[in-house]
Amino acid sequence: MALDLDAEAWLVPDLSLLRGPRDITPAWLSMAMGVGVAGVEVGDLGAFGVCGRLFRVRTAYAEPGTGRATLVAKLALTDAVTSSQQDALGIYRCEAELHR
């Protein structure tokens, strides 16, 4: 089941939904953050909960000092059953609204 999030739930409407840590690219972060990101290094923090996994994102900016050197990304679980249950309960929508 696909996530049912309308474009208004996101800060950047044209931003694609991340499906996994490989989707965290310099281009994606640049668009999401509104600054030039030259490079990223993504590592699994080994922490996950009911609706997501946490990843450490080390960033290099096109202009040094533009943003934080390390970020934490929380991505949805890839298990289809769990994801559809979270979607049906509206948990992903609540999560998106929390971070608006």
C-alpha positions in Angstrom: 0.0 0.0 0.0 1.4 3.4 -1.0 1.8 6.2 1.6 -1.1 8.6 1.5 0.6 11.9 2.0 -0.5 14.9 0.1 2.0 17.5 -1.2 1.1 19.9 1.6 2.6 17.6 4.2 6.1 18.3 2.9 8.2 21.4 3.1 9.4 20.9 -0.5 6.5 19.6 -2.6 8.6 18.4 -5.5 10.9 16.4 -3.2 10.7 12.6 -3.8 10.0 10.3 -0.9 13.1 8.5 0.4 12.8 4.7 0.0 16.1 3.9 1.7 19.5 5.3 2.8 20.8 5.1 -0.8 18.3 7.8 -1.7 20.0 10.3 0.6 22.1 12.0 -2.1 23.8 15.4 -2.3 21.2 16.4 -4.8 18.3 15.3 -2.6 19.7 17.0 0.5 20.4 20.2 -1.5 16.8 20.4 -2.5 15.5 19.5 0.9 17.7 21.9 2.8 17.9 24.7 0.3 21.7 24.8 0.4 24.4 23.3 -1.8 25.5 19.8 -0.5 28.6 18.5 -2.2 28.8 15.1 -0.6 27.2 12.7 1.9 28.2 9.7 3.8 25.3 7.6 5.2 25.8 5.1 8.0 23.3 3.0 9.9 22.9 4.0 13.6 21.6 0.5 14.4 18.5 2.0 16.0 15.0 1.4 14.8 11.5 1.6 16.3 8.0 0.7 15.4 7.9 2.9 12.3 11.4 3.8 11.3 15.2 3.3 11.2 17.8 5.9 12.1 20.8 6.8 9.9 23.7 9.2 10.5 24.3 11.5 7.6 27.7 13.2 7.4 27.6 16.1 5.0 30.0 18.2 3.0 28.7 21.5 1.8 29.5 23.4 -1.4 30.2 26.4 0.8 31.9 25.3 4.1 30.1 26.3 7.3 26.6 26.4 5.6 25.1 23.7 7.8 25.6 21.0 10.3 28.3 18.4 9.6 26.2 15.5 10.9 22.4 14.9 10.6 20.2 12.1 11.6 17.7 10.7 9.1 14.7 8.7 10.1 13.4 6.5 7.3 10.3 4.3 7.1 10.8 0.6 7.6 10.9 -1.4 4.4 8.8 -4.3 5.7 5.6 -4.2 3.6 3.3 -5.5 6.4 4.5 -3.1 9.0 4.5 -0.2 6.6 0.9 -0.9 5.5 -0.2 -1.1 9.2 1.5 2.2 10.0 -0.1 3.8 6.9 -3.5 2.5 7.9 -3.2 3.9 11.4 -2.1 7.3 10.0 1.3 7.1 11.8 3.3 8.3 8.8 1.0 11.3 8.3 1.3 12.2 12.0 5.1 11.9 11.7 5.2 14.1 8.6 3.0 16.7 10.3 5.2 16.7 13.4 8.3 17.7 11.4 6.6 20.4 9.2 
